[in-house]
Amino acid sequence: MRKLLRRYRSLPIRSRLALLVAAAVAFAVAAVSVTCWFIVQGKLYDQVNDDLNEMARRPGTVPQLLQRCTQTPQQNAQNYPGRNDYVQAIKESGDPCVDPNSPGTIKATDSDKNVIKAAKVLQGTIRNGTDEDGETVRVLTLYLGVDQNDGKGVAVQLAVPLKGTQSTLNELALILLLVSGIGVIGAGAAGLAVARAGLRPVDKLTEAVEHVARTEDLSIRIPVEEDAEDEVARLSRSFNSMTSSLANSRELQQQLIADAGHELRTPLTSLRTNIELLTRSEETGRPIPEADRKALLASVKAQMTELASLIGDLQELSRSEGQRGERVQVIALEDTVESALRRARLRGPELTITADVQPWYVRSEPAALERAVVNILDNAVKFSPEGGSIEVQLTEGVLTVRDHGPGIPADELPHVFDRFWRSPSARALPGSGLGLSIVARTIEQAGGQVTLSHAQGGGTIATVQLPGAPTPPPEAV
């Protein structure tokens, strides 16, 4: 059995489907055929039983047989008319009294003699039996009465041959067997054809997957009918969505690598130039003026700081969703904002930063959320004029940061959250162009949204909306 299961599982899906269809049809056809055969058998036997009962009700048959079985054989042979059916009388003991014109003697059984013991007139049994030559007959046994000579009960047995009935049933069985076989073969062929037609999209999907694995070409798509809603269509749509997502991910990855390489080239070139100047000064013995040397070292330090910041931003963007999900917890957003405000005041000591922060609890990764808020405040500090002011407000989960800088042109607003995008007017300022991209990604992962818009009177307003509650949930207390 296990070997058969292993062989079945090793077959292709279309072969398994064809076998299942053939097996289901075979079971159904077998059940119908067997039921049909038994129904026909019952009907034929009912007809035979009716014929036997009609014989028993034929005028003179039973009384004459009782009279003749109590006479001598010579009288019996002379007076009883000829007939072709089996007719005989039996007693509880002794040989049966057979009609002279009966084709043979019916083999009596104990059940037949029990009819005599029951002594129920014209009530008896119907069964299949055999005659003395072994031919199958249908036997009706009826109680007749008492033999006046010896006082013993007598029963009559009427029988008809079942050869014709059995021949009909055998022919019917053969016909049903042939029809069933043809039906099963046809069902198997139809099942194979249906399986091939139904699995054609799966074949296309398999070819597409093999093509992607072989060539890494993610542009391939499987055609799907718009109104198709079956499992294969859903699978094809899922595959198309997956390849589309993978293609977009690869494109973003390639873009990220290209942009990162471009951004790294500038600080690395500056570092190499400054280090070469310092090295050449040492090699040639021509010292660089102290002021220039300090400027070179300060430039090297600034470039290294920029490189470290860029690498940190790239690491933040490369972290997987699972790594973030493991660190999500309930945090007090007002504490995060206060911590970011302290850092912003250190970076812009000449600015006036006012804050109105109310309690609000959210689910997020603490370090990532604080970095996002710090990036927003850093942008406000970076673009605020000297001696300017920044207003920060947190009310019912909405954080707004307003600066009074030059603002962002309307045509640049759609690009502010793109990776490595920097406004032409801000490219001289330090930064990697990843800060707002990290902000957008962090806020979206926390279930919120972030926008930048123009402020009345000049400047920019950064708005962050995060779902949460003014009080911590019970599990966080």
N, C-alpha and C positions, 0 to 999 in steps of 0.2 A: 504494500500500500504506500509506504514512504517512497519507494522507487518511482511509483506511478506519479505521486505528487511532485517529486523532483523533476521528472520528465515533463509533466504538465507545466510547471513553472518555468522550465527552460524554453518552452515554445514561444514564438512571437505572439504579440497581443492579438493580432487578427486571427491566428490559428486557434488561440484559446477562446476567442469570441465565437468562432465558427463551431468549435466543439461544444461550447455551452449552449448555443442555439440548437444544434443537432440533438444534444442530450435532452434539452427541455421539450423539443418537439417529439422526440422518441418517447419520452415519458407520457406526454399528453396523448399521442397516437396509441400507445400501448394501453393506456387507461380507457380510452374510447373504444378501442377494438375489443378488449376483454369485456367491457360492459355490454357492447353490442352483441358479442357472441353469447353471453349469458342470457341477455334478453331474448334473442332469437331461440336459444335452447329452451327457455321457459315457455315461450309461445308454442313451439313445436310440441313440447311435452304436454302442454295444456290441451292442444288439439288431440293428441293421442289419448289423453285421459278422457276427453269428451267422447271420443269414439268408443272407449271401453264402457263408459257409463251408458252410452246409447245401446250398446250390445246387451248390457245387463237389463235395460228397460224394455228390450224387444219382446213383444208378447210371446209367451210360451217357452222362452229360452231357459229360464231358471226352473220353473216347475217341471218341464220335461226332463231336464238333466237330473233333478232329484228323483223323479220317477224311474228313470232308466238306470240310475246308479243303485236302485234297490231291486232291480230285476236281474235276470240272468244276462250274460254277455250276448247270447243269441237274440234275446228280445231287444236288447239295446241296439244291436247292429241292424235289426230289421226295421225298427220304428223311428230312429232318430234321423232327421234329414241331414244331408251333407253340408259342410261348411269349410272355409279355409282358415279361420282363426283358431287359436288355441283355446280349447274348452275342456275342463276337467273338474272333477270333484275330489275333495280330500277329506279324510277324517283325522282324528287325533293320532291314530296309529293305522298302519297298514298302507298298501300301495294306493295311489290315486286311481280314480275311475275316469279314464280318458275317453273323450268323444271319439268314435271311430273315424270320423272325418278330420280330426285335429291333426295338423302336420307333425306333431311330436308331443312329448311329455314335458311339462314344466317342472323344474326342480323346486320342490316345496321347501320352505325354511321354517324355523321356529316362529318367526313373526307371523307367518301365514296361519299356523296352527293356533297361535294366540287369539286369532279372530274367532275361532270356534270356542275357545274357553271364555271369551268375552260375551259370546252369544248375543250379539247385537244384529238384528235382522237388517239386511241391506246396508250395513255399515261395515267398512273394512279398511284395507290398506292398498296403496298403489306404490309399486316399487319397480326398479329395474332388476331383471333376473336373466336366467339362461335356460335353454331347453336341454334335452339330453345330448344334443350335438354341439353344445357350446354356443349356439346363436343367441345374441342378446335380444331380449323381449321386454315389453312393458306389461306388468302383471297387475291385475285388479283382483283382489281376494275379498269375497262377500260371504257372510254367514247365510246358509240356506235353511237349516232346520235340523230335525232329529230323524235319523234312520229308524223306521218302524220295526225293522228286523232286529237290530241289536241295541236300539235306544241311544246311539251315540250321535254327537253333533256332526253335521256335514257342512262344508264350505265349498263354494264354487270359485274357480280360478279362470278368469278370462285374460287372454294375452294377445298382443299383436307384435309382429317383428319390428325391431328398431333399426333394421339395416338401412332403409331409405332415409330415416331421420338422421342417423349417424353419418350417412354419406353426405346429406345436405350440410350438416354441421361441419364436417371435414372440409368440404368445398368452401364453405364460408370462412373457416379458419385460414385456409390457404389464400383466399382472396384478400382477407384482412392483413395477412402477413405480407403479401406482395405490395398491397397499397401502403402499408406502414413502412416497409423498406424503401419504397420509392419516395414516400413523404419525408423520411429521415434524410435520405440522400439529397433530395431537393432542398430540404431545410438547411443542411450543411453547406450546400453550394450557395444558397441565398444568404446564409449567415456570413460566409466568406466574402461574398460580393458586398454585402452591407458593411462588413467590418473594413474592407478595403476603402469603400467610399467614405465611411465615417472617420477613418483614421488617416485619410489623405492629408488633412491639415496637420495632424501629428507628425506625419512624414516630412511635411514642409518645415515644421518646427524643428524636427531633428536635424534636417539638412542645414537649417539656419544656425542652430547651435554648433554643429560641427564646423560650419564655415567660419563662425566667429572664433571658435577655438583654434582653427587652423591659420586664419589670416589676421585675427584681431580687428576685423572690420566691423565696427559697431553701427554702420549706416544701414545695414540690412533690416528690412521690415517684412513682416508676414501680412499678406492681404487678408482683411477680415470684412465680411459684410456688415454694413452699419446696423441692420436690424437683427443680426444674429445674437442670441443670448444664451447659447448652450455652453457647456463646460469647455469645449475645445475653443470656441470663440473667445471666451473669457481668458483662457490660457494664452491664446495668441495675443490678445490685447495686453495681458500682463507682460509677456515677453517683449512686445514692442515698447511698452513703457519702461521696462528694465533696460533694454539696449539704449533707449533714448536718454534715460538717466545716466547710464554709464558713459555714453558719448558726451553728455554735458559735463559730467564729472571729469572726464579726461581732458576736455577742452578747458575747463576751469583750472585743472591741475597744470596743464601746459602753459596757460596764461599766467598762473601764479608763479611758475618757475621762471618764465620769461620776464615777468615784472620784477620778481625778486632779484634775478640776475642783473637787470638794468639798474635797480635801486642800489644793489651792492657794489656795482662797478664804480660809482662816483666816490663813495667814501674810501673804497680800497685804492683807487687811483690817487686820491689826495694823500692817503696814508703812505703809499709807496713813494710819492714825490717828497713828502716831508722827511721820511726816514732816509731816503737817498741823499738828501741835502745834509742831514746830520752825519751820515756815514762818510760822505765825501769830505766834509770838514775835518773829521777825525783822521781820514787817510792822508789828506794833503797837508795837514798841520796848519791849515788856515782857520783859525777860530771864527765862529759866527758871532757877531755882536750880541751882547747879553740880551738886549731887548728883542732882537730877532729870534734868538734861541728860545726865549720864553714864549714868544708868539708861536713858533713851530711846535713846541711841546704842548701848548694849550690847544693848538689845532689838532695834534695827534690825539690828545685826550678827548676832545669833542667828537672826533670821527669815531673813536673807539666806543664812546658812549652811544653815538648814533647807530653803530653796528650792533651793539648789545641790545638796544631798543628794538631794532628791526628784527633781529633773531628771536627776541622774546615775542614780538607780535606774530611772527611766522609760526612759532611753536604753539601759540594760542589758537591760531587759525587751523592748525593741523591736528588738533586734539579731536578724538572721535566723540560721538554722541554718548557712547557707553561710559567713557571716562568722566564725562560731565554728569551723567545721571547718577553715578555712584556718590557724588559729593553734594547733591541737592539737599537742602534742608530749609527749615523755616527760619527766616532771619528778620530782624527789625530793620526796615529800610531807612528809618531816620538815623540809626546808628551808622549805617554805611555812608549816608550822605554827610553826616558830621565828620567822619573820618576822612572822606574825600575833601571836605572843605578845609580841614587843617592842612592838608598837603597843598591845596590850591593857594592858600594864603601865604605859604612859604615860598611858592614859585612866583607869586605876584604881590610882593609886600607893598608895592606902591599903589595897589588897587584897593578900592573899597568894596568888600564882598559882604552883602547882607543876606540873612537867611531866615526863613519862617518855615520851620520843619515840624510837622505833626506826626503822631505815631501811625505806622502802617507796616503790616507784616506780610511778607511774600515768600514764595518757595523758589529758591534759586541757589546757585553755587556762590558762597560768600565772596571768595577772592575774585571770581569773574565779574560779579555784579559791581564790586567796589572798583575794579579796573575800568568798567564801562562808565561809571559815574565820574571817575577821575579823568577819563579821556574827554568827556563832555566839558568838564570844568577847565581842563587844560586848553581846549579850543577857545573857550570864552576868555581865558587869561591871555592866550597867544594873540588874539585879534582885538583885544581891548586897548584903547589908547592909554598912554601914560597918565596916571591920575584918574582914570575912568572908574566906573562902578559896575558891579555884577549883582543881579538880584536872583536869589535861589528860593524856590518855594515848593513845599511838598504838602499837598492837601488831597486826602482821600485817594491815595495811590497815583496821583498825577504830579510828576516832578517837572518843574519848568526852570530853565536856566536862561536868563536874559543878559546879553551883553550890549554894549553901545559902540561896537566896532563898525567897520565899513559895511558889514552885511555880505550876503552871498547873492550874486547876480541870479536872476530868475532862470536863465538858461543853464546854470550850473547846479541848481537844486536837485534835478533828477540823478546826478552822478555823485553826490557827496558821500554816499554809502558804498560806492564801488571800491574794490581793492586797488590800492596804489594810486587812486585818483587824487590829484592835488590841484587846487585852483591855480591858474597861472600867476595870480597876484601873490600866492602864498608859497611858491616854490623856493623862494630864497630863505624861508623860515625853516627851522629844524622840524623834522618829522618824517615818517615813513609813508604816510598816506594810507595806513592800515587802521588808524585809531577809530574812526567812525564805522568802518566795516566791522571791527570787533564789537563795537557798541551795538550795532544793528543785530548781529548774530546772537549776542548774549541776551538782549532784551526779547528777541523772538523765541529763544529757547525757554525763557521764563514765562512765556505766554502773553507777552505784552507787545507794544509797538513804540517806535521812536520816530519823530518827525522834526525837520528843521523848517522854519518859516521866517519871513521878514517881520520885524518888530516896528510898530508905529514910532516914528521919530528917529528911526535908524537902528542898526544893529540886528542881531539874530536871536530868535527864541528857539531853544531846544526843548521839546516836550516828550516826556517818557511816561507811558501809561502801563501800569503793572497790576494784574489781578491780585487781590489779597483781602485783608480785613484790618480794621483799626485795633483789633485785639488778637493775641496769638491763639491758635487752635488749641484744644485741650491736650493733644498729644505733645505739644511743644512746651507746655508749662512745666 
